[in-house]
């Protein structure tokens, strides 16, 4: 084990997910010689940072560890000489997510925080902030790994690679982990008795699965999915798949493929839920309020069970395992967002993909996947082109590029609808879109 004492910085430290992150580090204390953990937030998150930070200190104390937990609003002080930096931030807080979901629904399209118009605007707000963090890291901790699970994770990873010129970045998503856990449970076996190979993009990833004898179980697992009507994850409606279509793929789609393969049904359900209950973001706001009431309890010394209702289970635990694998050169196979480097031959070598990779001290080594079958390849390439346009628009603030990106997205029906929702969301998110403000002032206000 690498005994070098390490410094970990978490940006967005006031997040409700932070207790899971601390729990994950505590579980790995024997492998991860942590010296200090810095939790960083902004002025608007100061109260939550204080609440979560005190819980983190209680958790570490209960575990009998001598780690130093620092709470700060000064990002640069925190980043100095860091070894690992995790990002779990939401620019505009949950109020911005409400807009990401509500405005597209009001324009007759899917409202979702990581897909379609909602995901596009989350990227527009997030990418400039992440790139600023990367510039600070280059100066203050140039050898640190950036572990990002801020959504949309794949697009953010793409931006850091292309425009941040920083290769020590790895994106994470909880969806593959959820799928591996649920499929092992369905088969009645230990997850470690199965081999998985994921490939694609973040929230657009497919996979295959084999047993320990090397027999391909992909079709078996898909049929079990269909027979059991698997639940997926909390924030995606459990609408049944069209069996002949998914079986014909020869690959298991992720839960988010429902937005593309079952668009009409998902839109209808989304509109109905919105009319009755408001947006998913508003539901999450209530869960957050309840969580922070629990976190305030000075006798609470562990992650509360209710955190699982938040919808992002396994994100933080995966981040802790990834840091442990990097630090100890464990060569564990994990599903990450990283540079393609030829693993998927249907996509550019230098773009970001989501893939199974061997985690080494020098970073992820993607497992070779090759070419996708035609049934998946077309959607994969369209969505990668969409992602690249989103990143370009987020960096340049070019309106035409933003419009082109939305027009290309399969969840938006043409340029007229794209322009309507683009203009509405640019105005709604004005305060968090400095790169577009000159255009908005001149044309939309």
FIVO-243707 format. One record per residue (C-alpha): residue number from 1; residue in one letter; x, y, z. Coordinates in steps of 0.25 Angstrom, whole numbers. Layout:
N
   nr  rest   east  north     up
  NUM     A      X      Y      Z
...
This chain:
445
   nr  rest   east  north     up
    1     X      0      0      0
    2     X      5     14     -3
    3     X      7     21     10
    4     X      8     35      5
    5     X     -1     44     14
    6     X    -11     50      5
    7     X    -20     63      4
    8     X    -34     62     -2
    9     X    -42     74     -6
   10     X    -57     73     -8
   11     X    -63     85    -16
   12     X    -78     86    -13
   13     X    -75     81      1
   14     X    -88     86      6
   15     X    -95     75     -3
   16     X   -105     66      4
   17     X    -96     55     -2
   18     X    -84     58      6
   19     X    -87     49     18
   20     X    -87     37      8
   21     X    -73     42      3
   22     X    -68     42     17
   23     X    -74     29     20
   24     X    -67     23      8
   25     X    -53     29     12
   26     X    -55     23     26
   27     X    -58      9     20
   28     X    -45     10     13
   29     X    -36     16     24
   30     X    -27      4     24
   31     X    -24      6      9
   32     X    -25     21      9
   33     X    -15     29     18
   34     X    -23     42     18
   35     X    -16     54     25
   36     X    -27     64     23
   37     X    -40     66     16
   38     X    -45     80     12
   39     X    -59     83      9
   40     X    -61     95      0
   41     X    -74    103     -3
   42     X    -78    117     -7
   43     X    -85    128      1
   44     X    -99    123     -3
   45     X    -96    109      2
   46     X    -89    114     15
   47     X   -100    109     25
   48     X   -101     95     18
   49     X    -86     94     18
   50     X    -85     97     33
   51     X    -96     86     36
   52     X    -90     75     27
   53     X    -76     79     32
   54     X    -80     77     47
   55     X    -86     63     43
   56     X    -73     59     36
   57     X    -65     63     48
   58     X    -74     54     57
   59     X    -73     43     47
   60     X    -58     43     47
   61     X    -57     44     62
   62     X    -66     32     64
   63     X    -58     24     54
   64     X    -46     27     63
   65     X    -38     34     52
   66     X    -29     46     53
   67     X    -32     53     40
   68     X    -33     68     40
   69     X    -46     73     34
   70     X    -46     87     29
   71     X    -58     96     25
   72     X    -55    108     16
   73     X    -61    117      5
   74     X    -47    120      0
   75     X    -45    110    -11
   76     X    -30    114    -15
   77     X    -26    112      0
   78     X    -32     98      0
   79     X    -26     94    -13
   80     X    -12     97    -10
   81     X     -4     84    -11
   82     X    -16     75    -12
   83     X    -15     61    -17
   84     X    -29     58    -21
   85     X    -40     68    -24
   86     X    -55     63    -24
   87     X    -66     72    -30
   88     X    -80     71    -27
   89     X    -86     85    -29
   90     X    -99     90    -35
   91     X    -97    104    -41
   92     X   -110    112    -37
   93     X   -114    101    -27
   94     X   -127     93    -27
   95     X   -135    106    -32
   96     X   -127    105    -45
   97     X   -131     90    -46
   98     X   -145     94    -45
   99     X   -144    103    -57
  100     X   -136     92    -65
  101     X   -148     83    -63
  102     X   -160     92    -63
  103     X   -157    101    -75
  104     X   -155     89    -85
  105     X   -168     83    -80
  106     X   -175     96    -82
  107     X   -170     95    -97
  108     X   -175     81    -99
  109     X   -162     74    -98
  110     X   -155     65    -87
  111     X   -151     73    -75
  112     X   -139     65    -69
  113     X   -127     71    -62
  114     X   -116     63    -70
  115     X   -123     61    -83
  116     X   -129     69    -94
  117     X   -130     84    -92
  118     X   -129     83    -77
  119     X   -116     76    -77
  120     X   -111     85    -88
  121     X   -113     97    -78
  122     X   -107     90    -67
  123     X    -95     88    -75
  124     X    -95    103    -79
  125     X    -95    107    -65
  126     X    -85     97    -60
  127     X    -74     96    -70
  128     X    -68    110    -68
  129     X    -68    108    -53
  130     X    -61     95    -55
  131     X    -51    101    -64
  132     X    -48    112    -54
  133     X    -45    101    -44
  134     X    -36     94    -54
  135     X    -28    106    -56
  136     X    -26    107    -41
  137     X    -22     93    -40
  138     X    -11     95    -51
  139     X     -5    106    -42
  140     X     -7    100    -28
  141     X     -8     85    -29
  142     X     -3     81    -44
  143     X     -2     67    -40
  144     X    -15     65    -34
  145     X    -26     56    -40
  146     X    -40     63    -42
  147     X    -51     53    -39
  148     X    -64     59    -45
  149     X    -78     54    -42
  150     X    -84     68    -45
  151     X    -94     65    -56
  152     X    -95     64    -68
  153     X    -82     57    -64
  154     X    -78     52    -78
  155     X    -80     66    -84
  156     X    -72     72    -73
  157     X    -61     62    -75
  158     X    -61     65    -90
  159     X    -59     80    -86
  160     X    -47     78    -77
  161     X    -40     69    -87
  162     X    -42     79    -99
  163     X    -42     93    -93
  164     X    -36     91    -79
  165     X    -24     83    -86
  166     X    -24     75    -73
  167     X    -23     60    -75
  168     X    -23     56    -60
  169     X    -38     56    -60
  170     X    -48     45    -58
  171     X    -63     46    -58
  172     X    -72     37    -50
  173     X    -87     32    -51
  174     X    -95     24    -41
  175     X   -104     17    -53
  176     X    -94      6    -57
  177     X    -92      3    -42
  178     X   -107      2    -40
  179     X   -108     -7    -52
  180     X    -97    -17    -47
  181     X   -103    -18    -33
  182     X   -117    -20    -39
  183     X   -113    -30    -49
  184     X   -105    -39    -39
  185     X   -117    -39    -30
  186     X   -126    -43    -41
  187     X   -117    -54    -45
  188     X   -115    -58    -30
  189     X   -100    -58    -31
  190     X    -89    -49    -24
  191     X    -86    -37    -33
  192     X    -71    -41    -33
  193     X    -75    -54    -40
  194     X    -79    -46    -52
  195     X    -71    -39    -63
  196     X    -77    -26    -68
  197     X    -72    -18    -80
  198     X    -79     -4    -81
  199     X    -76      5    -93
  200     X    -83     18    -99
  201     X    -85     32    -93
  202     X    -90     37    -79
  203     X   -105     34    -78
  204     X   -104     27    -91
  205     X    -96     15    -88
  206     X    -98      0    -92
  207     X    -92    -13    -87
  208     X    -90    -28    -87
  209     X    -89    -37    -76
  210     X    -82    -51    -74
  211     X    -82    -61    -63
  212     X    -69    -67    -57
  213     X    -68    -78    -67
  214     X    -68    -68    -78
  215     X    -82    -71    -83
  216     X    -89    -58    -89
  217     X   -101    -55    -80
  218     X   -105    -42    -87
  219     X   -118    -48    -94
  220     X   -122    -55    -81
  221     X   -121    -42    -73
  222     X   -129    -34    -83
  223     X   -140    -44    -82
  224     X   -140    -44    -67
  225     X   -141    -29    -68
  226     X   -153    -30    -77
  227     X   -159    -41    -68
  228     X   -157    -34    -55
  229     X   -160    -20    -60
  230     X   -147    -15    -53
  231     X   -148     -2    -45
  232     X   -136      5    -50
  233     X   -133     17    -42
  234     X   -142     26    -33
  235     X   -142     38    -43
  236     X   -145     31    -56
  237     X   -160     26    -58
  238     X   -161     11    -59
  239     X   -168     10    -72
  240     X   -167     -4    -79
  241     X   -157     -6    -90
  242     X   -162    -11   -104
  243     X   -156    -25   -103
  244     X   -153    -28   -118
  245     X   -145    -15   -119
  246     X   -136    -16   -107
  247     X   -134    -31   -109
  248     X   -129    -28   -123
  249     X   -119    -19   -118
  250     X   -110    -30   -113
  251     X   -106    -20   -102
  252     X   -112    -16    -89
  253     X   -116     -1    -90
  254     X   -115      8    -77
  255     X   -128     13    -70
  256     X   -126     27    -77
  257     X   -128     20    -91
  258     X   -143     21    -88
  259     X   -143     36    -91
  260     X   -139     32   -105
  261     X   -145     18   -108
  262     X   -158     22   -101
  263     X   -159     37   -103
  264     X   -174     38   -105
  265     X   -177     30    -93
  266     X   -167     37    -84
  267     X   -171     51    -89
  268     X   -186     48    -86
  269     X   -182     42    -72
  270     X   -173     54    -69
  271     X   -184     64    -73
  272     X   -195     57    -65
  273     X   -185     57    -53
  274     X   -182     71    -55
  275     X   -197     75    -55
  276     X   -200     67    -42
  277     X   -187     68    -34
  278     X   -178     79    -40
  279     X   -164     75    -44
  280     X   -154     65    -39
  281     X   -145     76    -34
  282     X   -157     81    -25
  283     X   -158     67    -19
  284     X   -143     67    -17
  285     X   -143     80    -10
  286     X   -153     74      0
  287     X   -144     62      2
  288     X   -132     72      4
  289     X   -139     79     15
  290     X   -142     67     22
  291     X   -128     62     21
  292     X   -122     75     26
  293     X   -131     74     38
  294     X   -125     61     41
  295     X   -111     66     39
  296     X   -113     77     49
  297     X   -115     67     60
  298     X   -102     67     69
  299     X   -104     53     73
  300     X   -104     48     58
  301     X    -91     41     55
  302     X    -93     33     42
  303     X   -100     35     29
  304     X   -115     34     30
  305     X   -122     23     23
  306     X   -131     34     17
  307     X   -120     39      8
  308     X   -123     27     -2
  309     X   -136     35     -5
  310     X   -128     46    -11
  311     X   -126     38    -24
  312     X   -111     37    -25
  313     X   -107     25    -17
  314     X    -93     20    -20
  315     X    -87     33    -26
  316     X    -79     36    -14
  317     X    -75     22    -11
  318     X    -70     20    -25
  319     X    -62     33    -24
  320     X    -55     27    -11
  321     X    -52     14    -18
  322     X    -46     21    -30
  323     X    -37     29    -21
  324     X    -33     17    -14
  325     X    -30     10    -27
  326     X    -22     21    -33
  327     X    -14     23    -20
  328     X    -10      8    -18
  329     X     -9      5    -33
  330     X    -20     -6    -30
  331     X    -23     -9    -45
  332     X    -38    -10    -41
  333     X    -48    -10    -53
  334     X    -57      2    -52
  335     X    -67      9    -61
  336     X    -62     23    -63
  337     X    -63     35    -72
  338     X    -49     37    -78
  339     X    -42     40    -92
  340     X    -46     29   -102
  341     X    -32     26   -107
  342     X    -37     17   -118
  343     X    -45      8   -108
  344     X    -58     11   -117
  345     X    -54     12   -131
  346     X    -67     19   -135
  347     X    -63     32   -128
  348     X    -51     41   -128
  349     X    -39     37   -121
  350     X    -38     49   -112
  351     X    -53     50   -108
  352     X    -58     46    -94
  353     X    -66     33    -93
  354     X    -72     25    -82
  355     X    -65     11    -81
  356     X    -60      0    -73
  357     X    -45      3    -70
  358     X    -34     -3    -62
  359     X    -30      8    -51
  360     X    -15      9    -50
  361     X     -7     19    -42
  362     X     -5     26    -56
  363     X    -20     27    -58
  364     X    -31     19    -65
  365     X    -27     10    -77
  366     X    -40      7    -85
  367     X    -43     -7    -89
  368     X    -44     -8   -104
  369     X    -59     -9   -109
  370     X    -57     -7   -124
  371     X    -69     -3   -132
  372     X    -84     -3   -128
  373     X    -95    -10   -135
  374     X   -102     -1   -145
  375     X   -115     -1   -136
  376     X   -107      6   -125
  377     X    -96     13   -133
  378     X   -105     24   -140
  379     X   -110     29   -126
  380     X    -96     29   -120
  381     X    -90     37   -131
  382     X   -101     47   -131
  383     X   -101     49   -116
  384     X    -86     51   -116
  385     X    -87     61   -127
  386     X    -97     68   -118
  387     X    -88     67   -106
  388     X    -77     74   -114
  389     X    -86     85   -119
  390     X    -91     87   -104
  391     X    -76     89    -99
  392     X    -73     98   -110
  393     X    -85    107   -108
  394     X    -82    107    -93
  395     X    -68    112    -95
  396     X    -70    122   -106
  397     X    -84    127   -102
  398     X    -88    126   -117
  399     X   -103    126   -119
  400     X   -103    119   -132
  401     X    -95    107   -127
  402     X   -104    106   -115
  403     X   -116    106   -124
  404     X   -109     96   -133
  405     X   -107     87   -121
  406     X   -121     87   -117
  407     X   -126     85   -131
  408     X   -118     72   -132
  409     X   -123     66   -119
  410     X   -133     55   -121
  411     X   -141     60   -110
  412     X   -144     73   -117
  413     X   -153     74   -129
  414     X   -146     83   -139
  415     X   -140     97   -139
  416     X   -153    105   -136
  417     X   -155     97   -123
  418     X   -140     98   -120
  419     X   -140    113   -122
  420     X   -152    115   -113
  421     X   -147    107   -101
  422     X   -133    113   -103
  423     X   -137    127   -102
  424     X   -146    124    -90
  425     X   -135    117    -83
  426     X   -125    127    -86
  427     X   -133    138    -80
  428     X   -137    129    -68
  429     X   -122    126    -65
  430     X   -116    139    -68
  431     X   -109    141    -55
  432     X   -101    128    -57
  433     X    -98    130    -72
  434     X    -87    141    -73
  435     X    -83    135    -86
  436     X    -97    138    -92
  437     X   -100    151    -85
  438     X    -96    160    -96
  439     X   -105    153   -106
  440     X   -116    152    -96
  441     X   -115    167    -94
  442     X   -115    171   -108
  443     X   -126    161   -114
  444     X   -134    155   -103
  445     X   -137    166    -92
